[in-house]
Amino acid sequence: MDSGIVFYIPGVLLLVAAGLKLSAGTGLWRDSLVAPSNAILLVGSAVCVLAAPPTIRYVNDATGVANFSAPLVYAGMTALSASYLVLMIRWKGGPPETQQRAARLVLGVYALVIAGIWVLFVLAEVPVERTQDLDTYYANTPCMREMIVLYMVAHTAATVALAVMSVSWLREVRGVTRVGLILLIVGLTFDAGYQIAKYAAIAARWNGVDWDFLSTDVSPPLVMLAGITTAAGFAVPRVGPPAVDNLRAWKRYRQLKPLWAELQTLRAPTEGIIRWWDPPVVRLARQEIGIWDGVLACAPCLDDQVRATAYAEAVASLAADGTSGVRSPDQATVVAEAAMLAAARVQVLHDGRAEVPARAGTLESISRPQRMVLLSRALSSSPIVARARRQAAARTAAGRD
């Protein structure tokens, strides 16, 4: 733990997450939920870095003040507690005026606590640098003792308030919000364990007993687990739905890829371009633009005779050994339309001036999400579709000759 790696890794991760959110635009800070969540990421990152023993030594050496890191870390943890409370107030909702009053009250009270921490540190006599056991080493030192208790009481008050709000709200919500609250309650449970260990170690010092291991060995892993699960609890309701949407979009994007590959050569070069950095929901939207543009380009050449022939072959295959991949009458319809689309695409690609077929076909599967996926699958795997594509190519070549 003395190397600080267990503090630096979460600190860097929180900072990267904050940078990614801030890069989305400065207007995000006007969002009543995004602003406190960004504050949690930034303050949490700073606290992790400042609490690492190497940083503590560096700050103390740079300032020339023994234990100058102590009020920095305590003030940061107090600001983090205030940010958690403000985010919970915003998250739970209610009349804007009520939210504003509650948020201002929290910020005002915790600003006074931070000011008290600094005043008490200035008044305290703490000449010996302590990087890991400052709480217990100075538990009986005037002013420093009060500073430690002030920080702990403010932290406990925030934890209790969060727990009460979380448990009372838990009965009213479902879905990802409920999952977030459960994670938050788990995090608060870890935090309660951290506080019990700290209080016990400090109280033991007050009574002349050495239980320092509770503060130096037991409490650090508990507070790290508390930070991770609490942050996850606040993040899940905001990150969960977009993540689920992106997973679904990625699945559908992969399913429609054969259909998009079949038609992408027919669109204009600047339309529906998919870039590697696009998120799945954007990739899917642009993919579907390309598909619809390709279908529109093929529409004049959709030949119902090709569809009817393919449909007859697909229906006949239902009683055969299944080598065509056709398993139901509905799928036979999809395979027939895929064959008609593949033949039209060949005709459009090789002969834009082709004559309109005697009987125009219609592509109904393209407007039904599940059938659109089956259409894509048929284009890449059905031997009936492959045969229709080859026959269309042969007709096109014969027509040119």
C-alpha positions in Angstrom: 0.0 0.0 0.0 3.0 2.3 0.7 3.7 2.4 -3.1 0.3 4.1 -3.7 -0.6 1.9 -6.7 -4.0 1.0 -5.2 -4.8 4.7 -5.0 -3.3 5.8 -8.3 -5.1 3.2 -10.5 -8.7 4.2 -9.5 -7.6 7.9 -9.5 -6.4 7.7 -13.1 -9.5 5.7 -14.2 -11.8 8.3 -12.6 -9.9 11.1 -14.3 -10.1 9.4 -17.7 -13.9 8.9 -17.2 -14.3 12.6 -16.3 -12.3 13.7 -19.4 -14.4 11.6 -21.7 -17.6 13.1 -20.3 -16.3 16.6 -20.4 -15.2 16.2 -24.0 -18.8 15.8 -25.0 -19.4 19.5 -24.6 -19.3 22.4 -22.1 -23.1 22.5 -22.1 -23.1 19.3 -20.1 -22.3 21.3 -17.0 -25.8 22.9 -17.1 -27.4 19.5 -16.8 -28.6 19.0 -13.2 -27.4 15.4 -13.1 -24.2 15.6 -15.2 -22.6 18.5 -13.3 -22.6 16.7 -9.9 -21.6 13.4 -11.5 -18.7 15.1 -13.2 -17.8 16.7 -9.8 -17.8 13.3 -8.2 -15.4 11.9 -10.9 -13.0 14.9 -10.6 -13.0 15.2 -6.8 -12.8 11.4 -6.4 -9.8 11.3 -8.7 -8.1 14.1 -6.8 -8.8 12.4 -3.5 -7.4 9.0 -4.7 -4.2 10.7 -5.9 -3.8 12.9 -2.8 -4.4 10.0 -0.4 -1.5 7.9 -1.8 1.5 7.8 0.5 4.0 8.9 -2.2 1.8 11.9 -2.9 1.4 12.7 0.8 5.2 12.8 1.2 5.6 14.9 -2.0 3.0 17.5 -0.9 4.4 17.7 2.5 7.9 18.2 1.2 6.8 20.7 -1.5 4.9 22.9 1.0 7.4 22.5 3.8 4.6 21.8 6.2 4.4 18.5 8.0 1.1 16.6 7.3 -0.2 19.4 5.0 -1.8 16.6 3.0 -4.1 15.8 5.8 -6.5 18.7 5.4 -6.3 18.4 1.7 -7.5 14.8 1.8 -10.1 15.4 4.5 -11.4 18.5 2.6 -11.5 16.4 -0.6 -13.4 13.6 1.1 -15.8 16.1 2.6 -16.4 17.7 -0.9 -17.0 14.2 -2.3 -19.6 13.5 0.4 -21.4 16.8 -0.5 -21.3 15.8 -4.2 -22.9 12.5 -3.5 -25.7 14.2 -1.6 -26.3 16.8 -4.3 -26.3 14.1 -7.0 -28.8 12.0 -4.9 -31.0 15.1 -4.5 -30.9 15.7 -8.3 -31.4 12.1 -9.1 -34.4 11.6 -6.9 -36.1 14.6 -8.5 -38.9 16.7 -7.3 -39.8 20.4 -7.6 -36.8 22.4 -8.9 -37.1 25.0 -6.1 -37.0 22.2 -3.5 -34.0 20.6 -5.2 -32.2 24.0 -5.3 -32.8 24.7 -1.6 -31.6 21.2 -0.5 -28.5 21.4 -2.7 -27.6 24.9 -1.4 -28.1 23.7 2.2 -25.8 20.7 1.6 -23.1 22.8 -0.1 -23.3 25.5 2.6 -23.0 23.1 5.5 -20.1 21.1 3.9 -18.3 24.3 2.9 -18.4 25.3 6.6 -17.0 21.8 7.5 -14.1 22.2 5.0 -13.4 25.7 6.4 -13.4 24.2 9.9 -10.9 21.4 8.8 -8.4 24.0 7.7 -8.8 26.3 10.7 -8.3 23.3 13.1 -5.3 22.1 11.2 -3.7 25.6 11.4 -4.2 25.6 15.2 -2.9 22.1 15.7 0.7 21.1 16.5 1.5 18.1 14.2 5.3 18.2 13.6 5.8 14.4 12.9 4.8 13.3 9.3 2.5 10.4 9.2 1.5 8.9 5.8 -0.7 6.1 6.9 -1.7 6.3 10.6 -2.3 10.0 11.1 -5.8 9.5 12.5 -4.6 7.3 15.3 -1.2 8.9 15.9 -2.8 12.3 16.5 -6.0 11.1 18.0 -5.2 12.8 21.3 -3.6 16.0 19.9 -5.7 19.2 20.6 -7.3 20.7 17.5 -6.1 17.8 15.3 -8.4 15.5 17.3 -11.3 17.9 16.7 -10.4 18.1 13.0 -10.4 14.3 12.6 -13.8 14.0 14.5 -15.3 16.9 12.4 -14.4 15.1 9.2 -15.6 11.7 10.4 -18.9 13.2 11.7 -19.6 15.0 8.4 -18.8 11.9 6.5 -21.1 9.8 8.7 -23.9 12.3 8.3 -23.6 12.1 4.5 -23.6 8.3 4.6 -26.7 8.2 6.9 -28.6 10.7 4.7 -27.7 8.7 1.5 -28.7 5.4 3.1 -32.1 6.8 4.3 -32.9 8.3 0.9 -31.8 5.2 -0.9 -33.8 2.7 1.2 -36.9 4.9 1.2 -36.7 5.3 -2.6 -35.9 1.7 -3.3 -39.6 0.6 -2.8 -40.7 3.1 -5.5 -38.5 2.3 -8.4 -37.7 -0.6 -10.8 -35.3 -1.5 -13.5 -31.8 0.1 -13.8 -32.7 2.7 -11.1 -33.4 0.0 -8.6 -30.1 -1.7 -9.6 -28.3 1.5 -9.0 -29.8 2.0 -5.6 -28.9 -1.5 -4.6 -25.3 -1.0 -5.6 -25.4 2.3 -3.7 -26.7 0.6 -0.6 -23.9 -2.0 -0.9 -21.4 0.7 -1.2 -22.8 2.5 1.9 -22.5 -0.8 3.8 -18.8 -1.0 2.9 -18.5 2.6 3.9 -20.2 1.9 7.3 -17.6 -0.8 7.9 -14.8 1.7 7.1 -16.2 4.2 9.5 -16.7 1.6 12.3 -13.1 0.6 11.9 -11.9 4.2 12.0 -14.1 5.1 15.0 -13.0 2.0 16.9 -9.3 2.7 16.3 -9.6 6.4 17.3 -11.7 5.5 20.4 -9.1 2.9 21.4 -6.4 5.5 21.3 -8.5 7.8 23.5 -8.6 4.9 26.0 -4.9 4.1 25.8 -5.4 1.0 23.6 -3.5 0.3 20.3 -6.0 -0.8 17.7 -4.2 1.0 14.9 -4.5 -2.0 12.5 -8.2 -1.2 12.2 -7.3 2.2 10.7 -4.2 1.2 8.7 -5.1 -2.3 7.5 -8.9 -2.9 7.7 -10.3 0.5 6.7 -8.4 1.2 3.4 -9.8 -1.9 1.5 -13.3 -1.2 2.8 -13.3 2.5 1.7 -12.0 1.4 -1.7 -14.8 -1.1 -2.1 -17.2 1.6 -0.9 -16.0 4.1 -3.5 -16.2 1.6 -6.4 -19.7 0.3 -5.6 -21.1 3.7 -4.7 -19.8 5.3 -7.9 -21.2 2.3 -9.8 -24.6 2.8 -8.1 -24.8 6.4 -9.3 -23.4 5.5 -12.8 -25.7 2.5 -13.7 -29.0 4.4 -14.1 -27.3 6.9 -16.5 -24.9 4.5 -18.2 -27.0 1.3 -18.2 -29.8 2.3 -20.7 -27.3 3.7 -23.3 -25.2 0.6 -22.9 -28.1 -1.7 -23.4 -29.2 0.3 -26.5 -25.7 0.1 -27.9 -25.5 -3.7 -27.3 -28.8 -4.2 -29.1 -27.7 -1.9 -31.9 -24.4 -3.8 -32.3 -26.3 -7.1 -32.5 -28.7 -5.8 -35.1 -25.8 -4.1 -37.0 -24.0 -7.5 -37.2 -27.2 -9.2 -38.3 -27.9 -6.6 -41.1 -24.3 -6.5 -42.3 -24.9 -9.0 -45.3 -27.9 -6.9 -46.4 -25.8 -3.7 -46.1 -22.9 -5.3 -48.0 -25.2 -6.3 -50.8 -26.5 -2.8 -51.3 -23.8 -0.4 -50.2 -22.3 -0.2 -53.7 -25.5 1.3 -55.0 -25.6 4.4 -52.7 -23.9 7.7 -53.2 -20.3 7.8 -51.9 -21.1 10.3 -49.1 -24.3 8.6 -47.9 -24.5 6.3 -44.9 -20.7 6.1 -44.4 -19.8 4.1 -41.3 -16.7 5.2 -39.5 -14.7 2.9 -37.1 -15.2 5.3 -34.2 -19.0 5.5 -34.5 -20.9 4.0 -31.5 -23.2 1.1 -32.4 -26.4 3.1 -32.4 -24.9 5.6 -34.9 -23.4 2.7 -37.0 -26.8 1.0 -37.1 -28.6 4.3 -38.1 -26.1 4.9 -41.0 -26.2 1.2 -42.0 -30.0 1.4 -42.3 -29.7 4.6 -44.3 -27.4 2.8 -46.7 -29.8 -0.2 -46.9 -32.9 1.9 -47.7 -30.9 3.9 -50.3 -29.9 0.7 -51.9 -33.5 -0.7 -51.9 -34.8 2.5 -53.5 -32.1 2.1 -56.2 -33.2 -1.5 -56.8 -37.0 -0.7 -56.7 -37.5 -0.2 -60.5 -35.8 -3.6 -61.2 -37.6 -5.7 -58.6 -39.1 -8.6 -60.8 -42.0 -10.4 -59.4 -41.3 -13.3 -61.7 -37.9 -13.9 -60.0 -39.7 -13.7 -56.6 -42.4 -16.3 -57.7 -39.8 -18.7 -59.0 -37.7 -18.5 -55.9 -40.8 -18.8 -53.7 -41.8 -22.0 -55.5 -38.3 -23.4 -55.0 -38.3 -22.4 -51.3 -41.7 -24.0 -50.6 -40.6 -27.2 -52.4 -37.5 -27.3 -50.2 -39.6 -27.5 -47.1 -40.5 -31.1 -47.9 -36.9 -31.9 -48.9 -33.8 -32.3 -46.8 -33.5 -28.7 -45.8 -30.3 -27.9 -47.8 -31.8 -24.5 -48.8 -32.1 -23.5 -45.1 -35.8 -22.8 -45.5 -37.7 -23.9 -42.3 -41.1 -22.2 -42.6 -43.5 -20.6 -45.0 -42.7 -17.2 -43.7 -39.0 -17.8 -44.3 -39.9 -19.0 -47.8 -41.4 -15.6 -48.4 -38.2 -13.9 -47.1 -36.0 -16.1 -49.2 -38.0 -15.3 -52.3 -37.8 -11.6 -51.7 -34.1 -11.9 -51.0 -33.7 -13.6 -54.4 -35.7 -10.8 -56.1 -33.5 -8.2 -54.4 -30.2 -9.9 -55.3 -31.3 -10.2 -58.9 -32.4 -6.5 -59.0 -29.1 -5.4 -57.5 -27.1 -7.3 -60.2 -29.2 -5.6 -62.9 -28.9 -2.1 -61.5 -25.2 -2.5 -60.8 -24.4 -3.8 -64.4 -27.0 -2.0 -66.4 -28.6 1.1 -65.0 -30.7 1.5 -68.1 -32.4 -1.9 -67.7 -36.0 -2.2 -68.8 -38.7 -2.2 -66.1 -39.8 -5.8 -65.5 -43.2 -6.9 -66.9 -44.5 -7.4 -63.4 -42.9 -5.3 -60.7 -42.3 -6.9 -57.3 -42.6 -5.5 -53.8 -40.2 -5.9 -51.0 -42.3 -6.2 -47.8 -39.7 -7.8 -45.6 -37.6 -4.6 -45.5 -40.2 -2.8 -43.4 -40.5 -5.4 -40.7 -37.5 -5.5 -38.3 -37.3 -9.2 -37.7 -37.9 -10.1 -41.3 -35.2 -7.6 -42.3 -32.8 -9.7 -40.3 -34.0 -12.9 -42.0 -33.6 -11.1 -45.4 -30.1 -10.3 -44.5 -29.4 -13.9 -43.5 -30.9 -15.3 -46.7 -28.8 -13.0 -48.9 -25.6 -14.5 -47.3 -26.6 -18.1 -46.9 -29.4 -19.3 -49.1 -28.5 -21.3 -52.2 -31.8 -20.2 -53.8 -30.7 -16.6 -53.5 -27.2 -17.4 -54.8 -28.8 -19.2 -57.8 -31.0 -16.2 -58.5 -28.0 -13.9 -58.4 -26.1 -16.1 -60.8 -29.0 -16.3 -63.2 -29.4 -12.5 -63.1 -25.7 -12.1 -63.9 -26.0 -14.5 -66.8 -29.0 -12.6 -68.2 -27.3 -9.3 -67.9 -24.2 -10.6 -69.7 -26.4 -12.2 -72.5 -28.2 -8.9 -72.9 -24.9 -7.0 -73.4 -23.8 -9.5 -76.0 
